[in-house]
Structures are given as structure tokens and as C-alpha cells.
Amino acid sequence: MDTGDTAWTLVASALVLLMTPGLAFFYGGLVRGRNAINTIMLSFMAMAVVSLVWVLWGYSLAFGEGNDWVGDLSALGLASIGVNDITPPSTIPTLLFVIFQMMFAIITPALITGAVVERFKFTTYLVFLVLWSTLVYSPVAHWVWASTGWLFKLGALDFAGGTVVHVNAAVAALVAAMVFGKRRYPGLEPHNVPYVVLGAGILWFGWFGFNAGSALASNALAVNALLVTNTAAAAGALTWGILSQMQNGRMSAVGVATGAVAGLVAITPASGFVNATSAIIIGLVAGALGYYAVLLRPKTGLDDSLDVFSVHGVGGIWGCLATGIFAMEAIGGAGKSGLLDGNAGQLGVQALSVIVTLVYSGVLTFVILKVLDMTMGLRPSDTAEAQGLDITAHGERAYVQDGAD
């Protein structure tokens, strides 16, 4: 065990966990005031439910030896992992790797909720968390990150979750928006813009653990990942802000915050393989693609409430493909290079990883939601949605003036 690597990965794990409350504020500020608590709770409960799923069986399904497609139950309840166990070539305790990966498992289904805020029956959502993290997240994580996973063997590059987290969650969000249908009151402006910017700031900060922590060591690769993460976020935020200024004559705070997130999403799979110059390009393109995707989405008639697919789907797909273009062996190591570094085939592998993730996650999410709709119901009553889910689902209100009822 290397104590420096262990200390850094402990900190990185905490940073990634902080991202989920950051997401809660980001999403919570974008909805109506009467649904603020409910929206925040959708993210917060992911921390509770998925943590237990991951410890009991999720980690084992994702990183157990298993086969090409899924792990096994050899690490059920983590009982087979000793306190001092280390899995080579890692220099950190195996249990710390479990913890770090747990934080990714937590935030991924929370991302989905942005597409269906203000209309997800809360008790059904808790069951959805268990089913989706078990049947969708763990297998995809196994494909890409486990040494026995088929995409890992094929050489797919995903340093910190472009396919596993962002594309995976985004297509699930898209399918969920289709299955749920529209909100009763769509198109209302965000009720708390400072919450949105605060949430984006926490996400930006936590993303350093997300990407740089994925080096699993306190080394030069972690330093480079942190640098390119910040660089792409800055490029994405500035691009979105400039486009907003050019089109509307004003620079939207929500837009700049969303642009930063788009840049962060896009750099995630590439952060262990590209340099700062490439990160600028990745962030610029992500900001522009996300901006125009958000403008286009209302024309589709689909109520992806908080534009999850426009930001995480479009940004995640671009980031995965950009990894196949800009990856450099000098940064990522032997065999980890892209088109511009003489490895044209990598772009094809990246495209394949995106396509299979879109198909698998999309189909399984549809099945899960349909089963839940037939058994528990997906949406609250029309009356509950009209009153707001803060009161009807939680018996609380985000804002009470002068103690009035």
C-alpha cells in the first residue's frame, strides 16, 4: 500500500460524493419552488439507497471476475475482501477502490432524475434506484472498467465515466422522459438561480475528484487530469455564455453554469489521455453542442425537463469520440492513443462503446419503467402534481414566510 495514493483517493472519494448534493442544488434550483425539496431528495436518496446496493451486491456484479458481460457474487456484502487486501497493480486498499467506485454508482441514477422532475412517484423512485443500479449500471461498469469486461478487453478508453456514467444516464433519462410524458406545468423559469450556480460550482469542485481521482494514485496522471478537467469546464462555460450573449444580448447565469457542466461531462472520458490544448477544443465543442441541443429539444415535443440528454448525452457522446481522436500515448500510456496519435482504430472502438451503451441502457430502462408503471405506478396523482411534490410526498415546504401556513 502506498500511503500517498491512499490519502489522495480517500479525498477524491469524498469529492465525488459531494457532487451528488451539488447536483441536488443544480436540479433543485431549476424547478418550481413547490418541488424543490422533492427534487433535492431524488439526488439525496440515491446516496442512501445506492450505497447499500453497492455494498451488498452492486460492486460484486460490476467488478467480480464473472464473464465478459457481468461480474459474479464472489464479493457479496464485501465479505471476501479483507481490510488489508490490495488488488495489483493498484497501490490502494481494495476497500478504498470499492468506496471510490461507489460514489460513481450513486451519482449516475441521480442524473437521470433531471428528465422527470416534478412527476416521479417517490416510493416508486426508490425501487427504481435498486433495479437500475443493479441491472443497468453494474453491467455497463463491468464491460468498461473490469479487467474481464468485453469493452475493456477491446481497448475502449473511458478514464472516469463518459460511457459508464454520462451516456448511460443520459439515454436512460431520454427513455424516462418518453415513458413519463410531459409535466403538468412545463416551461416555467427556474425558481432559484443562485441554487443552480451554487450546484454547478460544487459539481465543478467535486469533478476534480471524479477525474483526477480516477488515476487511483497521487501522481502526474492525476495532475494532468485535474488540469484538463478545469480547462474544459472553463471553455464550456465561456462558449455557452458567448453564444447566449450573441443570440439574446444577455449572458445567462444558468447558461454559463450549464456550459461548465457540459465541458466537464465531455472531458470525463478523456481526462486521463489528453493534454490541455485538446481539453480546450473538447470544452469549446461541448459548450456549443450543448447550447444548440438545448435550443432544439423543445422542438422535439419531448419533456426532458432539465435537458439531461442535451448536456450529458450529447456531451458524453462527444467526449467519448473525442477521446478516440485526441488521446495521446505520452499521457495515457502504451496503447492508449487516438486518431491524431496514429491510432485510427480507437475512434471505432469508442463509437462502438457509445452505441452499445445507448442500446443496452435504453432498452433495459424502458423495461424497468414499464414494469414499475404496471405494478406501482410511475406518476403521482394529478392533484398531487398540481399541489407540488414537496407537500404531497414529504409533508414539507422549501419556503415558509413569517411562519404562515
PEPEHU-V805374 format. One record per helix or strand. SS is the DSSP state (a for helix, b for strand). FROM is the first residue (numbers start at 1). TO is the last residue. If there is no record, write none. Layout:
# PEPEHU-V805374
[[SS/FROM/TO] [SS/FROM/TO]]
This chain:
# PEPEHU-V805374
[[a/3/30] [a/33/63] [a/76/78] [b/86/86] [b/93/93] [a/94/115] [a/122/145] [a/150/154] [a/162/180] [a/193/215] [a/220/248] [a/253/268] [a/276/300] [a/308/326] [a/329/332] [a/339/341] [a/345/375] [a/382/387] [a/389/394]]
